[in-house]
Amino acid sequence: MELYKRIIELIDANLIFCLIPIILTLILVELIFKNRFETKKALNLIRWIIIIYTIVTFTFYPIGMAMNPDKYAFINRATGPYAITYWIMFLSALILPLTLFIKKLALKFWYVILVAFGMKIGMYFERFVIIVTSFHRDYLPYNGTTKLENENIELIDLFSFGIGMIFLQGVIIAILILGIFGIIKLCNKASN
């Protein structure tokens, strides 16, 4: 189970968190180079990555709950004071990706972005809360304000660096996907 968790963490960090920049890059390429690149095929690949990731992740979720119920606080979260928020996050991570089985929806760039955002809305909200609470740490006892201001500036720099790296990674992945589909297209033309 630990190996599975590590693999999911690697896939999250290197692919799933980059889905929004990947799709935005595909949209930009489609707008600039009309029908020159295989953007629809790339979007279809992203669609299947999302569907497979969702199925695999939520297949192992009940297994993990059965094997180690202490690590999964499903009942407390689903019935606690933030139950509505938890259910919105849970269902948007489970139901929205499965709507990509509908091909008419799956071929729309903006819908796939909505699905990619909904899959990780809990992570985005968690980062938002961390950033906002770091700005409002006036209650901490400290003699000077310069240290607090420096900490906020460092946090903003770290946050912007993280977003920049995710966007750069997403653009690179999108270009690689388009390159692979371009090479496949050239090989098919050469063989004919």
ABEGO torsion letter per residue (X at the ends): XAAAAAAAAAAAAAAAAAAAAAAAAAAAAAAABBGABBAAAAAAAAAAAAAAAAAAAAAAAAAAAAABAAABBAAAAAABAAAAAAAAAAAAAAAAAAAAABAAAAABAAAAAAAAAAAAAAAAAAAAAAAAAAAAAAABBBABAAAAAAAAAAAAAAAAAAAAAAAAAAAAAAAAAAAAAAAAAAAAAAAX
